[in-house]
Amino acid sequence: MVVFANVTTDPPTFSYALGSTDAEHERLIRQAARFALFTERLFRDAGVGPGHQVLDLGSGMGDVAMLVARIVGPSGEVVGVERDAPSIERAQIRVKEAGLHNVSFVRSDASELPRERPFDAAVGRLILQFLPDPVAVLRSVSQLVRPGGAIAFQEPSWKPFFALCSKMPLWSACGSLAVDAFEGAGANAEMGHELPRLFERAGLPSPVMRMEMLLGHDLESARWTSDLLRSLKPQIERLRLSAEKVGDFETLAERLQREAESSGTAAPCVALLGAWCHKPAA
């Protein structure tokens, strides 16, 4: 069992554009199911395997931690780091319901990671984009990984989304509104493209990269975009961003689906860019 030093102080806060409501928690769980295959493929390619001790950064509802727990098996262990106490409580319940006994969580801010014996890998999905100093966090994370261990992160890019929405004005408007809301909260909506630079500045080798993206014109694809904007709505209102081109959020998913079907184009989800490397030997 990996045991961290006591973390008793409340973690510092930063502006998280999506909030921490029950509806957002449910959205994260649905999103995790859509992204699971891409994330698992990235981690396996990075060398995460049976028996490994893995650090999961920004655990949220625990989906990535549970995914990794199944990769490392009962002889391995996953420690999830999460700053939001209600998220940890929900994640712990879900881990128990899943019958997993090799996952634990610690409440800590990503910029103040507790230190203990080294991990075989450190991973994260859609977390670096929200951090004020991702380079410092990545450097700190790398110090918790043994020489030869894997470091793998998966972050977003909206540029491919817009390229595929050129004939779908409603989809384009939704993407633009989402990006404006993220950036208004200080998040980096194009963090995926910056991963090579982050790895280099953190003193890590140039990473192996992969981009993957879901496409489809079914209602579930439209709901991903609609649900994202629902979670971003308080941020949109705070920033006084215009949602005129998007229209009524209550009917948005159905209108998105109709536009995708009529355009004859497979509507996109945000692109996920994965990057991984192995920590050099000392």
C-alpha positions as CSV (number, residue, x, y, z in Angstrom):
1,M,0.0,0.0,0.0
2,V,1.3,3.4,-0.9
3,V,0.9,5.8,2.0
4,F,1.3,9.5,1.6
5,A,2.3,12.0,4.2
6,N,-0.6,13.6,6.0
7,V,-2.3,16.3,3.9
8,T,-4.4,18.2,6.4
9,T,-4.8,21.7,4.9
10,D,-7.4,22.7,2.5
11,P,-6.0,22.7,-1.1
12,P,-5.6,26.0,-2.8
13,T,-8.4,26.8,-5.2
14,F,-8.4,27.7,-8.9
15,S,-11.1,28.6,-11.3
16,Y,-12.6,25.4,-12.7
17,A,-15.0,26.4,-15.5
18,L,-17.3,23.3,-15.3
19,G,-18.2,23.6,-11.6
20,S,-18.8,20.7,-9.2
21,T,-22.5,20.1,-9.3
22,D,-24.3,16.8,-9.3
23,A,-25.2,17.3,-13.0
24,E,-21.5,18.0,-13.9
25,H,-20.5,14.8,-12.0
26,E,-22.9,12.8,-14.0
27,R,-21.7,14.4,-17.2
28,L,-18.1,13.5,-16.3
29,I,-19.1,9.9,-15.9
30,R,-20.8,9.8,-19.3
31,Q,-17.9,11.5,-20.9
32,A,-15.5,9.0,-19.3
33,A,-17.3,6.1,-20.9
34,R,-17.0,7.8,-24.3
35,F,-13.3,8.4,-23.9
36,A,-12.3,5.2,-22.2
37,L,-11.0,3.3,-25.2
38,F,-8.7,6.2,-26.3
39,T,-7.3,6.6,-22.8
40,E,-6.7,2.9,-22.2
41,R,-4.9,2.6,-25.5
42,L,-2.6,5.5,-24.6
43,F,-1.7,4.2,-21.2
44,R,-1.0,0.7,-22.5
45,D,1.2,2.1,-25.2
46,A,3.1,4.0,-22.5
47,G,3.8,0.8,-20.8
48,V,1.4,0.8,-17.9
49,G,0.8,-2.9,-17.0
50,P,0.1,-5.5,-14.4
51,G,1.6,-5.0,-10.9
52,H,2.4,-1.3,-11.5
53,Q,1.9,1.4,-8.9
54,V,0.3,4.4,-10.7
55,L,-0.4,8.0,-9.7
56,D,-3.6,9.4,-11.3
57,L,-3.6,13.2,-11.3
58,G,-7.0,15.0,-11.1
59,S,-9.1,11.9,-10.4
60,G,-12.5,13.6,-10.5
61,M,-15.2,10.9,-10.4
62,G,-12.5,8.2,-10.4
63,D,-13.0,6.9,-13.9
64,V,-9.4,7.1,-15.0
65,A,-8.2,5.6,-11.7
66,M,-10.7,2.7,-12.2
67,L,-9.6,2.2,-15.8
68,V,-5.9,2.0,-14.7
69,A,-6.8,-0.3,-11.8
70,R,-8.1,-2.8,-14.3
71,I,-4.9,-2.5,-16.3
72,V,-2.5,-3.0,-13.4
73,G,-4.7,-5.8,-11.8
74,P,-4.9,-6.8,-8.2
75,S,-1.1,-6.9,-7.8
76,G,-0.9,-3.2,-8.8
77,E,-2.2,-0.1,-7.1
78,V,-3.6,3.3,-8.2
79,V,-3.5,6.4,-6.0
80,G,-5.7,9.2,-7.2
81,V,-5.0,12.8,-6.4
82,E,-8.1,15.1,-6.3
83,R,-8.7,18.5,-4.8
84,D,-12.5,18.4,-4.5
85,A,-13.8,16.6,-1.4
86,P,-17.3,15.7,-2.8
87,S,-15.6,14.3,-5.9
88,I,-13.4,12.0,-3.8
89,E,-16.5,10.8,-1.8
90,R,-18.3,10.0,-5.0
91,A,-15.2,8.3,-6.5
92,Q,-14.7,6.2,-3.4
93,I,-18.4,5.0,-3.6
94,R,-18.0,4.1,-7.2
95,V,-14.7,2.2,-6.6
96,K,-16.4,0.1,-3.9
97,E,-19.4,-0.6,-6.1
98,A,-17.0,-1.7,-8.9
99,G,-15.4,-4.2,-6.5
100,L,-12.0,-2.7,-6.9
101,H,-9.6,-3.0,-3.9
102,N,-6.5,-1.5,-5.4
103,V,-7.6,2.2,-5.7
104,S,-7.2,4.9,-3.0
105,F,-7.5,8.7,-3.1
106,V,-5.7,11.6,-1.5
107,R,-7.1,15.1,-1.3
108,S,-4.4,17.5,-2.5
109,D,-3.9,20.3,-5.0
110,A,-2.0,19.3,-8.1
111,S,0.6,22.0,-7.3
112,E,1.3,20.5,-3.8
113,L,1.6,16.8,-4.4
114,P,2.6,14.8,-1.4
115,R,5.8,12.9,-1.8
116,E,6.5,9.2,-0.9
117,R,8.2,6.3,-2.6
118,P,8.3,6.4,-6.5
119,F,5.5,5.3,-8.8
120,D,5.9,3.2,-11.9
121,A,3.8,5.7,-13.8
122,A,1.9,9.0,-13.5
123,V,-1.1,9.6,-15.7
124,G,-3.9,12.1,-16.2
125,R,-6.7,13.1,-18.5
126,L,-8.1,16.6,-19.2
127,I,-6.4,18.0,-16.1
128,L,-3.3,20.0,-17.2
129,Q,-5.5,22.4,-19.2
130,F,-7.0,23.8,-15.9
131,L,-3.7,24.3,-14.0
132,P,-2.2,27.7,-13.6
133,D,1.4,26.3,-13.9
134,P,1.2,22.9,-15.7
135,V,5.0,22.8,-16.3
136,A,5.7,23.0,-12.5
137,V,3.1,20.3,-11.9
138,L,4.5,18.1,-14.6
139,R,8.0,18.6,-13.2
140,S,6.7,17.7,-9.7
141,V,4.9,14.6,-11.0
142,S,8.0,13.4,-12.8
143,Q,9.9,13.5,-9.5
144,L,7.4,11.0,-8.1
145,V,8.1,8.5,-10.9
146,R,11.0,6.0,-10.8
147,P,13.6,6.2,-13.5
148,G,12.3,4.3,-16.6
149,G,8.7,4.9,-15.4
150,A,6.0,6.2,-17.7
151,I,4.4,9.7,-17.7
152,A,1.3,9.9,-19.9
153,F,-1.3,12.7,-20.2
154,Q,-4.3,13.2,-22.5
155,E,-5.5,16.8,-23.2
156,P,-7.9,18.5,-25.6
157,S,-7.7,20.4,-28.9
158,W,-10.7,22.1,-30.5
159,K,-8.9,23.0,-33.8
160,P,-9.9,19.7,-35.5
161,F,-13.5,20.2,-34.2
162,F,-13.8,23.5,-36.0
163,A,-12.2,22.1,-39.2
164,L,-14.9,19.4,-39.3
165,C,-17.7,21.8,-38.6
166,S,-17.2,24.2,-41.5
167,K,-20.6,23.3,-42.9
168,M,-22.4,23.1,-39.5
169,P,-22.9,26.7,-38.1
170,L,-24.6,25.5,-35.0
171,W,-21.9,23.1,-34.1
172,S,-19.3,25.8,-34.8
173,A,-21.1,28.2,-32.6
174,C,-21.3,25.7,-29.7
175,G,-17.6,25.0,-30.0
176,S,-16.7,28.7,-30.1
177,L,-18.9,29.4,-27.0
178,A,-17.3,26.5,-25.1
179,V,-13.7,27.6,-25.9
180,D,-14.5,31.2,-24.9
181,A,-15.9,30.0,-21.6
182,F,-12.9,27.8,-20.9
183,E,-10.4,30.5,-21.8
184,G,-12.4,33.0,-19.7
185,A,-11.8,30.8,-16.7
186,G,-8.1,30.7,-17.4
187,A,-8.1,27.2,-19.0
188,N,-6.1,26.3,-22.1
189,A,-8.5,24.8,-24.6
190,E,-5.5,23.8,-26.8
191,M,-3.4,22.2,-24.2
192,G,-3.1,19.0,-26.3
193,H,-0.9,20.8,-28.8
194,E,1.3,22.2,-26.1
195,L,2.1,18.8,-24.5
196,P,5.5,18.5,-26.3
197,R,6.5,21.9,-25.0
198,L,5.4,21.1,-21.5
199,F,7.3,17.9,-21.4
200,E,10.5,19.7,-22.7
201,R,10.2,22.5,-20.2
202,A,9.6,20.0,-17.4
203,G,12.9,18.3,-18.3
204,L,11.3,15.2,-19.8
205,P,12.1,13.6,-23.1
206,S,10.1,14.5,-26.2
207,P,6.9,12.5,-25.9
208,V,5.3,10.1,-28.3
209,M,2.0,11.7,-29.5
210,R,-1.4,10.5,-30.7
211,M,-4.6,12.3,-31.6
212,E,-8.0,10.5,-31.4
213,M,-11.5,11.8,-32.0
214,L,-15.0,10.5,-31.9
215,L,-17.2,11.2,-34.9
216,G,-21.0,10.7,-35.3
217,H,-24.3,12.3,-36.0
218,D,-26.3,10.3,-33.4
219,L,-28.1,11.9,-30.5
220,E,-25.5,10.9,-28.0
221,S,-22.8,12.7,-29.9
222,A,-24.9,15.8,-29.9
223,R,-25.6,15.4,-26.2
224,W,-21.9,15.5,-25.4
225,T,-21.7,19.1,-26.8
226,S,-25.0,20.1,-25.3
227,D,-24.2,18.7,-21.9
228,L,-20.8,20.5,-21.9
229,L,-22.4,23.9,-22.5
230,R,-25.0,23.2,-19.8
231,S,-22.1,22.7,-17.3
232,L,-20.4,25.9,-18.7
233,K,-23.6,28.0,-18.5
234,P,-22.8,29.7,-15.2
235,Q,-19.3,30.6,-16.6
236,I,-20.9,31.8,-19.8
237,E,-23.3,34.0,-17.9
238,R,-20.5,35.3,-15.6
239,L,-18.4,36.3,-18.6
240,R,-21.5,37.7,-20.3
241,L,-20.8,35.7,-23.4
242,S,-23.4,35.8,-26.2
243,A,-25.2,32.5,-26.7
244,E,-27.5,33.9,-29.4
245,K,-26.1,31.7,-32.1
246,V,-26.6,28.6,-29.9
247,G,-30.2,29.3,-28.9
248,D,-32.2,27.4,-26.2
249,F,-30.0,25.0,-24.3
250,E,-33.1,22.8,-23.6
251,T,-33.5,21.9,-27.3
252,L,-29.8,22.1,-28.3
253,A,-29.0,18.4,-28.5
254,E,-31.9,17.7,-30.9
255,R,-31.0,20.7,-33.1
256,L,-27.4,19.7,-33.2
257,Q,-28.4,16.2,-34.3
258,R,-30.7,17.5,-37.1
259,E,-27.9,19.8,-38.4
260,A,-25.4,17.0,-38.5
261,E,-27.8,14.7,-40.3
262,S,-28.8,17.3,-42.9
263,S,-25.2,18.3,-43.6
264,G,-24.2,14.7,-44.4
265,T,-21.2,15.2,-42.2
266,A,-20.0,13.2,-39.2
267,A,-20.1,15.6,-36.3
268,P,-17.0,15.7,-34.1
269,C,-16.3,15.6,-30.4
270,V,-13.3,17.5,-29.1
271,A,-10.0,15.9,-30.1
272,L,-7.9,14.1,-27.5
273,L,-4.1,14.4,-27.9
274,G,-2.1,11.9,-25.9
275,A,1.5,12.2,-25.0
276,W,3.8,9.8,-23.1
277,C,7.5,9.3,-22.4
278,H,9.6,7.3,-20.1
279,K,11.6,9.1,-17.4
280,P,15.3,8.9,-18.1
281,A,17.6,7.0,-15.8
282,A,19.3,9.2,-13.2
